[in-house]
Amino acid sequence: MAQPTIPATYGALLLGGLFAAVLSGLIAVQVVIYLKMYPEDSRRTRLIVLSVWTLDVCHTVCIWAALWDYIVDRFGEANGIDFIPWTMAAMVFTAILTFLVHCFFAHRIFRLSKQNWALTIPIVILALLRLVSAAATTAEMIHTHSFSTFRLHFRWLFTLGLALSSAIDVIITGSLFFLLQKSRPDGARLNRVIDMLILYAFETGSLTCAGTIAAMLCWLASQNNLIFMGLHFVIGKLYANSLLVTLNTRQKLRLTNSKSGEFLPPILHLDPRRSSSQKRPESSKGGKLEINVERSIQYDMD
């Protein structure tokens, strides 16, 4: 078996930490934008955003504490790269953050599908299994304090967590695509908005899924490097950004819709609060518009 090399071990961790720090800065910017643009959002949504931001900050702190342990405290130690410091508890922050994001999108699917429990419950169950798997992985890594020992006894556990995460991303992206396509109206005015929603769902879902699959392949393909861990540093940041991008693009979608001269159908759920408080102009479309407005109020009440 080939011996570990500096670029594939320390170098991979350092690059992963640097990319994670850059993405953490983008998350902070997105949080500030969200707080300024959507002060009318419900407390629950704002709490989710602040929780994701807090978890991301804790994750970044643990990453750099782990890098300090590897590069500074254990500098020059021959077996230092096989050691797992307690700061690898950063993985549990990734697990909780990922669980929150999966539940957020599961709730969107629940509302888009008009409260279809059969579609939503499997996503929540898989997300919970992913959380348990990641928590167990973190506990065993800290307990063994050795990558080689962890690979020997618990390789399947880490693989299971990454596989579950990828599967959930595929299910969420596919469900959003199907539901948004199904919600297309007969007219063509709202098609541009729905196309944008589908594009955002595909981009955010495919990015997180690709990062998870890449980390899993690196974990399974080679046993003498830490490239998988460098990629894993970044995964949590991708999930946080996917949630914030979804929330922060509502204003752009609202402006796009206003140019069409129609109200958004309630199934799109672009704004959780504004539909019930915004003044609506009189319309010549009669009862049909009133029905849509009432449905919008009913859907948006938490």
Secondary structure, 3 states (H helix, E strand, C coil): CCCCCCHHHHHHHHHHHHHHHHHHHHHHHHHHHHHHHCCCCCHHHHHHHHHHHHHHHHHHHHHHHHHHHHHHHCCCCCCHHHECCHHHHHHHHHHHHHHHHHHHHHHHHHHHCCCCHHHHHHHHHHHHHHHHHHHHHHHHHHHHCEHHHHHHHHHHHHHHHHHHHHHHHHHHHHHHHHHHHHCCCCCCCCHHHHHHHHHHHHHHHHHHHHHHHHHHHHHHHCCCCCHHHHHHHHHHHHHHHHHHHHHHCHHHHHHHHHHHCCCCCHHHCCCCCHHHHCCCCCCCCCHHHHHHHHHHHHHHCC
